[in-house]
Amino acid sequence: MATTDNDHAAEDRWVDRLATPRLEPARDGVAPDEDALARILQTATTVPDHGGLRPWRFAVITGAGRERFGAALVAGLHSLRGDDLLELVVTKMQGKAFAAPCAVMLIASPDPSSNVPVWEQVASASCTGYAMVLAATALGLGAAWKSAAVLATEPVRTLFAAQDDEQLLGWINLGTPGARRERATTADGPVDLAQLVTVIASDDRPFGR
Ligand SMILES: Cc1cc2nc3c(=O)[nH]c(=O)nc-3n(C[C@H](O)[C@H](O)[C@H](O)COP(=O)(O)O)c2cc1C
């Protein structure tokens, strides 16, 4: 079937949309409903996955679950930095759990006995985060990937029942969108591809030469 100008316009819009700065969820916004959340999570399961191992799982944090998440973040902070912390520091950490009405924790769950290297499995798990951000954005939601060093601590790992081989990769905040913000890098204009892409052809040269 021939490709029409309309098809090209639709493809252009699709690609442009992927590159558009995304919106953070509003702190006091509304959580995605069950259908939207299921679509976001289903989309996450379509990521490239060598061997079809599904080396990831997710935990949805919502409503009062945010209290438990916040408490675990604070306990993790104390385990890293001791009991004697400024209240401001503790409040900031706890506040991360309340930055959005809903969040999805990404848990890489690789099988070390597989022929597929663990790093590939973790890479696949990482893709689920971006897939969720894109799916949520396409549904008109705010979405942002967040992380904190305390994810590696025992109190936080325990909340998410992380097994020895599992890794918490961060969480995706979800909800009705908040204020628009500029992407930091767009101020500099488009990335100069010649700086980061080499073309392997009959010779090796930067992209665009
Ligand atoms: C693994 C990972 C962890 C991140 N953690 C944070 C974070 O804790 N805080 C933050 O402001 N941005 C974090 N980011 C970046 C944001 O998700 C987002 O990419 C950034 O705010 C720029 O927005 P944009 O992706 O819409 O351009 C993280 C990104 C990744 C991939």
PDBQT file of the ligand as one rigid body, heavy atoms in Angstrom, charges set to zero:
ROOT
HETATM    1  C1  LIG A 301      17.036   6.184  36.606  1.00  0.00    +0.000 C 
HETATM    2  C2  LIG A 301      16.574   7.621  36.629  1.00  0.00    +0.000 A 
HETATM    3  C3  LIG A 301      16.432   8.272  37.826  1.00  0.00    +0.000 A 
HETATM    4  C4  LIG A 301      16.055   9.608  37.873  1.00  0.00    +0.000 A 
HETATM    5  N1  LIG A 301      15.911  10.224  39.077  1.00  0.00    +0.000 NA
HETATM    6  C5  LIG A 301      15.536  11.516  39.139  1.00  0.00    +0.000 A 
HETATM    7  C6  LIG A 301      15.337  12.162  40.398  1.00  0.00    +0.000 A 
HETATM    8  O1  LIG A 301      15.469  11.560  41.465  1.00  0.00    +0.000 OA
HETATM    9  N2  LIG A 301      14.988  13.462  40.397  1.00  0.00    +0.000 N 
HETATM   10  C7  LIG A 301      14.797  14.158  39.231  1.00  0.00    +0.000 A 
HETATM   11  O2  LIG A 301      14.466  15.345  39.306  1.00  0.00    +0.000 OA
HETATM   12  N3  LIG A 301      14.950  13.578  38.030  1.00  0.00    +0.000 NA
HETATM   13  C8  LIG A 301      15.308  12.272  37.961  1.00  0.00    +0.000 A 
HETATM   14  N4  LIG A 301      15.459  11.670  36.735  1.00  0.00    +0.000 N 
HETATM   15  C9  LIG A 301      15.251  12.480  35.518  1.00  0.00    +0.000 C 
HETATM   16  C10 LIG A 301      13.781  12.746  35.243  1.00  0.00    +0.000 C 
HETATM   17  O3  LIG A 301      13.040  11.529  35.192  1.00  0.00    +0.000 OA
HETATM   18  C11 LIG A 301      13.575  13.470  33.902  1.00  0.00    +0.000 C 
HETATM   19  O4  LIG A 301      14.175  12.743  32.863  1.00  0.00    +0.000 OA
HETATM   20  C12 LIG A 301      14.134  14.860  33.962  1.00  0.00    +0.000 C 
HETATM   21  O5  LIG A 301      13.447  15.592  34.937  1.00  0.00    +0.000 OA
HETATM   22  C13 LIG A 301      14.014  15.596  32.625  1.00  0.00    +0.000 C 
HETATM   23  O6  LIG A 301      12.709  15.586  32.146  1.00  0.00    +0.000 OA
HETATM   24  P1  LIG A 301      12.391  15.054  30.667  1.00  0.00    +0.000 P 
HETATM   25  O7  LIG A 301      12.784  13.572  30.673  1.00  0.00    +0.000 OA
HETATM   26  O8  LIG A 301      10.923  15.263  30.469  1.00  0.00    +0.000 OA
HETATM   27  O9  LIG A 301      13.237  15.856  29.746  1.00  0.00    +0.000 OA
HETATM   28  C14 LIG A 301      15.807  10.312  36.662  1.00  0.00    +0.000 A 
HETATM   29  C15 LIG A 301      15.933   9.640  35.447  1.00  0.00    +0.000 A 
HETATM   30  C16 LIG A 301      16.308   8.310  35.421  1.00  0.00    +0.000 A 
HETATM   31  C17 LIG A 301      16.423   7.606  34.095  1.00  0.00    +0.000 C 
ENDROOT
TORSDOF 0
